[in-house]
Amino acid sequence: MSSLRIEQLFGVKGYVAAVTGGCSGLGFMICKGLVENGAKVYVLSLPTDPIDKTVAKLNEIGQPYGGSAIGPSRRPDQRPRDAARPPLLQRGDPTGPARGLRRVEGPLAELQASLWSAQPGDWTDTFAVNTTAHYFLSVALLPLLAAAAETGQHHGRGAVVVTSSCASMHNATNVDLTSYAASKAATDHLVRLLAAKFSRFYVRVAGTNPGFVPSNMNPVGEEGNMFSALFDKVPAKRPGNAADIAGAVLYLASRAGSYINGVSLCIDGGRVLLANGQE
C-alpha cells in the first residue's frame, strides 16, 4: 500500500527539473522550492541574467537538503544549430512580456487610439515568448520526459508545468492587456493540446495561472506599480508569494499530482472572481 505521508506525496528529492526564467520572479521561486526539497534544477534564462550568481545561491540553499542547481553549459561563442529557435526559448521572467501595457480610459476615440498604439511586432513577440516557446521547449525535452515517465510516472516524474497567467481567465478592461491575455489564453489551450499529444507516453502537461506575484514585470510594493490599488481587492488581501508558487509546482510535479493532466491551476487569491469589467 502506498504511503500517504507528506514527504512521499509531495517529495521531489532526486527529481531533475529545467526551469526557464530561473534568475528572477516566479522562475526563481520555483527553483528555490525545488532545490529546498532535494531536486536537481537546470536554470535556464537570458544570457544577460546573473545565471552564475543565481546558481551559486540556489546551491547554497539546496545543499542542506540534497538539492542542487546547474547553469547552461554552452560557451558564449557557441551557436545553436537552429538560430531561429533560441530567442523563443529565452525569457527574463516566466510570466512573459506584456508589451505596450497601458491603462484604457475615456471615450471611443481614446479607446481606439490606445488599441491602435499596439504594434504587430508587440503581438508577435508576446506570443513567441508566452506561447510558442513553451511548445518548442516541451518538444525538445520530450525524449527525456518520456524516459522519466516510463520508470517514474507513478511518482509524478515526466511532467511539464507551464506558467500562464490569470489574465487569460478574466476580461478586465481598465488596463489594456489584450495581446498578453490572448497569448496566455493560447498557452492555457496549449497545455491541453500537448497533454493530448504526449498522452501515449503519459508525459503529463499541466499549467499554473498566477495572479499578482512579485516579479520583474510586476514589482509589487514599488512606487508607480499600476496594479498596487488592486491588491486589497483580491479576496486574499495580499499578492502571492514564493510559498504559493512553489507549493503549486511541487504538487503538480510530485506523486500528489501524478494523476493530474491537461489542466491548469489558478493561483490568484481569488482575483478572477472579481477581475471583470473595470476591476
Order of alpha helices (4+ residues) and beta strands (2+ residues): alpha-beta-alpha-beta-alpha-beta-beta-alpha-alpha-alpha-alpha-beta-beta-alpha-beta-alpha-beta-alpha
